């Protein structure tokens, strides 16, 4: 294997803007903003729009589409 081709992973905090949920993980992303984490250390802060705390699939607030009603309306409209 070639040396020095792998990215440099460092600890980063991702913060969900819609639910104020944050988690610490390793990433290759970096940011000029920092945040003080629960352990007392400062880490780069990456702001994200959606995470498992706000995504409808994970929260159980998923909207179900009425596809059967659409098909019936289409058939009624164009039936001859």
Chimera marker file (.cmm) of the C-alpha trace (Angstrom):
<marker_set name="trace">
<marker id="1" x="0.000" y="0.000" z="0.000" r="1" g="1" b="0" radius="0.5"/>
<marker id="2" x="1.115" y="3.543" z="-0.691" r="1" g="1" b="0" radius="0.5"/>
<marker id="3" x="2.097" y="5.672" z="2.258" r="1" g="1" b="0" radius="0.5"/>
<marker id="4" x="0.417" y="9.021" z="3.075" r="1" g="1" b="0" radius="0.5"/>
<marker id="5" x="-2.588" y="8.650" z="0.747" r="1" g="1" b="0" radius="0.5"/>
<marker id="6" x="-5.272" y="8.262" z="3.402" r="1" g="1" b="0" radius="0.5"/>
<marker id="7" x="-7.201" y="11.308" z="4.676" r="1" g="1" b="0" radius="0.5"/>
<marker id="8" x="-6.559" y="12.749" z="8.110" r="1" g="1" b="0" radius="0.5"/>
<marker id="9" x="-9.490" y="12.018" z="10.440" r="1" g="1" b="0" radius="0.5"/>
<marker id="10" x="-10.033" y="14.257" z="13.466" r="1" g="1" b="0" radius="0.5"/>
<marker id="11" x="-12.728" y="14.682" z="16.102" r="1" g="1" b="0" radius="0.5"/>
<marker id="12" x="-15.576" y="16.956" z="14.950" r="1" g="1" b="0" radius="0.5"/>
<marker id="13" x="-18.966" y="17.908" z="16.428" r="1" g="1" b="0" radius="0.5"/>
<marker id="14" x="-21.984" y="17.781" z="14.088" r="1" g="1" b="0" radius="0.5"/>
<marker id="15" x="-24.950" y="19.894" z="15.221" r="1" g="1" b="0" radius="0.5"/>
<marker id="16" x="-28.468" y="19.532" z="13.817" r="1" g="1" b="0" radius="0.5"/>
<marker id="17" x="-29.894" y="23.045" z="13.446" r="1" g="1" b="0" radius="0.5"/>
<marker id="18" x="-33.555" y="21.990" z="13.482" r="1" g="1" b="0" radius="0.5"/>
<marker id="19" x="-33.511" y="19.904" z="16.669" r="1" g="1" b="0" radius="0.5"/>
<marker id="20" x="-30.470" y="21.185" z="18.620" r="1" g="1" b="0" radius="0.5"/>
<marker id="21" x="-29.022" y="17.641" z="18.604" r="1" g="1" b="0" radius="0.5"/>
<marker id="22" x="-25.238" y="17.303" z="18.491" r="1" g="1" b="0" radius="0.5"/>
<marker id="23" x="-22.849" y="14.373" z="18.335" r="1" g="1" b="0" radius="0.5"/>
<marker id="24" x="-19.094" y="13.935" z="18.388" r="1" g="1" b="0" radius="0.5"/>
<marker id="25" x="-17.475" y="11.765" z="15.728" r="1" g="1" b="0" radius="0.5"/>
<marker id="26" x="-14.399" y="11.590" z="13.530" r="1" g="1" b="0" radius="0.5"/>
<marker id="27" x="-14.448" y="13.211" z="10.108" r="1" g="1" b="0" radius="0.5"/>
<marker id="28" x="-12.247" y="14.685" z="7.407" r="1" g="1" b="0" radius="0.5"/>
<marker id="29" x="-14.345" y="17.889" z="7.388" r="1" g="1" b="0" radius="0.5"/>
<marker id="30" x="-13.091" y="20.974" z="9.144" r="1" g="1" b="0" radius="0.5"/>
<marker id="31" x="-14.582" y="24.274" z="10.217" r="1" g="1" b="0" radius="0.5"/>
<marker id="32" x="-13.468" y="27.631" z="11.573" r="1" g="1" b="0" radius="0.5"/>
<marker id="33" x="-16.245" y="27.524" z="14.190" r="1" g="1" b="0" radius="0.5"/>
<marker id="34" x="-15.559" y="25.642" z="17.396" r="1" g="1" b="0" radius="0.5"/>
<marker id="35" x="-17.690" y="24.429" z="20.263" r="1" g="1" b="0" radius="0.5"/>
<marker id="36" x="-16.843" y="23.302" z="23.783" r="1" g="1" b="0" radius="0.5"/>
<marker id="37" x="-17.981" y="19.684" z="24.172" r="1" g="1" b="0" radius="0.5"/>
<marker id="38" x="-19.134" y="17.841" z="27.317" r="1" g="1" b="0" radius="0.5"/>
<marker id="39" x="-15.612" y="16.582" z="28.019" r="1" g="1" b="0" radius="0.5"/>
<marker id="40" x="-14.297" y="20.167" z="28.255" r="1" g="1" b="0" radius="0.5"/>
<marker id="41" x="-12.335" y="20.122" z="24.981" r="1" g="1" b="0" radius="0.5"/>
<marker id="42" x="-12.998" y="22.377" z="21.990" r="1" g="1" b="0" radius="0.5"/>
<marker id="43" x="-13.799" y="20.744" z="18.663" r="1" g="1" b="0" radius="0.5"/>
<marker id="44" x="-14.610" y="22.090" z="15.182" r="1" g="1" b="0" radius="0.5"/>
<marker id="45" x="-18.372" y="22.554" z="14.685" r="1" g="1" b="0" radius="0.5"/>
<marker id="46" x="-20.134" y="21.404" z="11.499" r="1" g="1" b="0" radius="0.5"/>
<marker id="47" x="-23.771" y="22.551" z="11.214" r="1" g="1" b="0" radius="0.5"/>
<marker id="48" x="-26.175" y="20.225" z="9.376" r="1" g="1" b="0" radius="0.5"/>
<marker id="49" x="-29.803" y="20.640" z="8.350" r="1" g="1" b="0" radius="0.5"/>
<marker id="50" x="-31.058" y="17.142" z="9.135" r="1" g="1" b="0" radius="0.5"/>
<marker id="51" x="-29.940" y="14.213" z="11.259" r="1" g="1" b="0" radius="0.5"/>
<marker id="52" x="-31.460" y="11.127" z="12.841" r="1" g="1" b="0" radius="0.5"/>
<marker id="53" x="-33.021" y="13.378" z="15.507" r="1" g="1" b="0" radius="0.5"/>
<marker id="54" x="-35.032" y="15.389" z="12.972" r="1" g="1" b="0" radius="0.5"/>
<marker id="55" x="-35.490" y="13.085" z="9.953" r="1" g="1" b="0" radius="0.5"/>
<marker id="56" x="-39.124" y="11.906" z="9.591" r="1" g="1" b="0" radius="0.5"/>
<marker id="57" x="-38.097" y="8.280" z="9.045" r="1" g="1" b="0" radius="0.5"/>
<marker id="58" x="-36.282" y="8.065" z="12.391" r="1" g="1" b="0" radius="0.5"/>
<marker id="59" x="-38.705" y="10.200" z="14.414" r="1" g="1" b="0" radius="0.5"/>
<marker id="60" x="-41.794" y="8.237" z="13.315" r="1" g="1" b="0" radius="0.5"/>
<marker id="61" x="-43.527" y="11.340" z="11.967" r="1" g="1" b="0" radius="0.5"/>
<marker id="62" x="-43.409" y="10.138" z="8.391" r="1" g="1" b="0" radius="0.5"/>
<marker id="63" x="-46.133" y="11.318" z="6.038" r="1" g="1" b="0" radius="0.5"/>
<marker id="64" x="-47.911" y="8.548" z="4.101" r="1" g="1" b="0" radius="0.5"/>
<marker id="65" x="-49.005" y="9.438" z="0.590" r="1" g="1" b="0" radius="0.5"/>
<marker id="66" x="-52.479" y="8.399" z="-0.608" r="1" g="1" b="0" radius="0.5"/>
<marker id="67" x="-51.349" y="6.654" z="-3.785" r="1" g="1" b="0" radius="0.5"/>
<marker id="68" x="-54.455" y="4.463" z="-4.050" r="1" g="1" b="0" radius="0.5"/>
<marker id="69" x="-56.723" y="7.505" z="-4.173" r="1" g="1" b="0" radius="0.5"/>
<marker id="70" x="-54.637" y="9.110" z="-6.907" r="1" g="1" b="0" radius="0.5"/>
<marker id="71" x="-54.849" y="6.025" z="-9.100" r="1" g="1" b="0" radius="0.5"/>
<marker id="72" x="-58.628" y="5.815" z="-8.650" r="1" g="1" b="0" radius="0.5"/>
<marker id="73" x="-59.068" y="9.490" z="-9.532" r="1" g="1" b="0" radius="0.5"/>
<marker id="74" x="-56.919" y="9.034" z="-12.644" r="1" g="1" b="0" radius="0.5"/>
<marker id="75" x="-58.951" y="6.016" z="-13.785" r="1" g="1" b="0" radius="0.5"/>
<marker id="76" x="-62.258" y="7.845" z="-13.209" r="1" g="1" b="0" radius="0.5"/>
<marker id="77" x="-61.070" y="10.909" z="-15.096" r="1" g="1" b="0" radius="0.5"/>
<marker id="78" x="-59.831" y="9.035" z="-18.167" r="1" g="1" b="0" radius="0.5"/>
<marker id="79" x="-62.200" y="6.026" z="-18.225" r="1" g="1" b="0" radius="0.5"/>
<marker id="80" x="-64.360" y="5.741" z="-21.331" r="1" g="1" b="0" radius="0.5"/>
<link id1="1" id2="2" r="1" g="1" b="0" radius="0.2"/>
<link id1="2" id2="3" r="1" g="1" b="0" radius="0.2"/>
<link id1="3" id2="4" r="1" g="1" b="0" radius="0.2"/>
<link id1="4" id2="5" r="1" g="1" b="0" radius="0.2"/>
<link id1="5" id2="6" r="1" g="1" b="0" radius="0.2"/>
<link id1="6" id2="7" r="1" g="1" b="0" radius="0.2"/>
<link id1="7" id2="8" r="1" g="1" b="0" radius="0.2"/>
<link id1="8" id2="9" r="1" g="1" b="0" radius="0.2"/>
<link id1="9" id2="10" r="1" g="1" b="0" radius="0.2"/>
<link id1="10" id2="11" r="1" g="1" b="0" radius="0.2"/>
<link id1="11" id2="12" r="1" g="1" b="0" radius="0.2"/>
<link id1="12" id2="13" r="1" g="1" b="0" radius="0.2"/>
<link id1="13" id2="14" r="1" g="1" b="0" radius="0.2"/>
<link id1="14" id2="15" r="1" g="1" b="0" radius="0.2"/>
<link id1="15" id2="16" r="1" g="1" b="0" radius="0.2"/>
<link id1="16" id2="17" r="1" g="1" b="0" radius="0.2"/>
<link id1="17" id2="18" r="1" g="1" b="0" radius="0.2"/>
<link id1="18" id2="19" r="1" g="1" b="0" radius="0.2"/>
<link id1="19" id2="20" r="1" g="1" b="0" radius="0.2"/>
<link id1="20" id2="21" r="1" g="1" b="0" radius="0.2"/>
<link id1="21" id2="22" r="1" g="1" b="0" radius="0.2"/>
<link id1="22" id2="23" r="1" g="1" b="0" radius="0.2"/>
<link id1="23" id2="24" r="1" g="1" b="0" radius="0.2"/>
<link id1="24" id2="25" r="1" g="1" b="0" radius="0.2"/>
<link id1="25" id2="26" r="1" g="1" b="0" radius="0.2"/>
<link id1="26" id2="27" r="1" g="1" b="0" radius="0.2"/>
<link id1="27" id2="28" r="1" g="1" b="0" radius="0.2"/>
<link id1="28" id2="29" r="1" g="1" b="0" radius="0.2"/>
<link id1="29" id2="30" r="1" g="1" b="0" radius="0.2"/>
<link id1="30" id2="31" r="1" g="1" b="0" radius="0.2"/>
<link id1="31" id2="32" r="1" g="1" b="0" radius="0.2"/>
<link id1="32" id2="33" r="1" g="1" b="0" radius="0.2"/>
<link id1="33" id2="34" r="1" g="1" b="0" radius="0.2"/>
<link id1="34" id2="35" r="1" g="1" b="0" radius="0.2"/>
<link id1="35" id2="36" r="1" g="1" b="0" radius="0.2"/>
<link id1="36" id2="37" r="1" g="1" b="0" radius="0.2"/>
<link id1="37" id2="38" r="1" g="1" b="0" radius="0.2"/>
<link id1="38" id2="39" r="1" g="1" b="0" radius="0.2"/>
<link id1="39" id2="40" r="1" g="1" b="0" radius="0.2"/>
<link id1="40" id2="41" r="1" g="1" b="0" radius="0.2"/>
<link id1="41" id2="42" r="1" g="1" b="0" radius="0.2"/>
<link id1="42" id2="43" r="1" g="1" b="0" radius="0.2"/>
<link id1="43" id2="44" r="1" g="1" b="0" radius="0.2"/>
<link id1="44" id2="45" r="1" g="1" b="0" radius="0.2"/>
<link id1="45" id2="46" r="1" g="1" b="0" radius="0.2"/>
<link id1="46" id2="47" r="1" g="1" b="0" radius="0.2"/>
<link id1="47" id2="48" r="1" g="1" b="0" radius="0.2"/>
<link id1="48" id2="49" r="1" g="1" b="0" radius="0.2"/>
<link id1="49" id2="50" r="1" g="1" b="0" radius="0.2"/>
<link id1="50" id2="51" r="1" g="1" b="0" radius="0.2"/>
<link id1="51" id2="52" r="1" g="1" b="0" radius="0.2"/>
<link id1="52" id2="53" r="1" g="1" b="0" radius="0.2"/>
<link id1="53" id2="54" r="1" g="1" b="0" radius="0.2"/>
<link id1="54" id2="55" r="1" g="1" b="0" radius="0.2"/>
<link id1="55" id2="56" r="1" g="1" b="0" radius="0.2"/>
<link id1="56" id2="57" r="1" g="1" b="0" radius="0.2"/>
<link id1="57" id2="58" r="1" g="1" b="0" radius="0.2"/>
<link id1="58" id2="59" r="1" g="1" b="0" radius="0.2"/>
<link id1="59" id2="60" r="1" g="1" b="0" radius="0.2"/>
<link id1="60" id2="61" r="1" g="1" b="0" radius="0.2"/>
<link id1="61" id2="62" r="1" g="1" b="0" radius="0.2"/>
<link id1="62" id2="63" r="1" g="1" b="0" radius="0.2"/>
<link id1="63" id2="64" r="1" g="1" b="0" radius="0.2"/>
<link id1="64" id2="65" r="1" g="1" b="0" radius="0.2"/>
<link id1="65" id2="66" r="1" g="1" b="0" radius="0.2"/>
<link id1="66" id2="67" r="1" g="1" b="0" radius="0.2"/>
<link id1="67" id2="68" r="1" g="1" b="0" radius="0.2"/>
<link id1="68" id2="69" r="1" g="1" b="0" radius="0.2"/>
<link id1="69" id2="70" r="1" g="1" b="0" radius="0.2"/>
<link id1="70" id2="71" r="1" g="1" b="0" radius="0.2"/>
<link id1="71" id2="72" r="1" g="1" b="0" radius="0.2"/>
<link id1="72" id2="73" r="1" g="1" b="0" radius="0.2"/>
<link id1="73" id2="74" r="1" g="1" b="0" radius="0.2"/>
<link id1="74" id2="75" r="1" g="1" b="0" radius="0.2"/>
<link id1="75" id2="76" r="1" g="1" b="0" radius="0.2"/>
<link id1="76" id2="77" r="1" g="1" b="0" radius="0.2"/>
<link id1="77" id2="78" r="1" g="1" b="0" radius="0.2"/>
<link id1="78" id2="79" r="1" g="1" b="0" radius="0.2"/>
<link id1="79" id2="80" r="1" g="1" b="0" radius="0.2"/>
</marker_set>
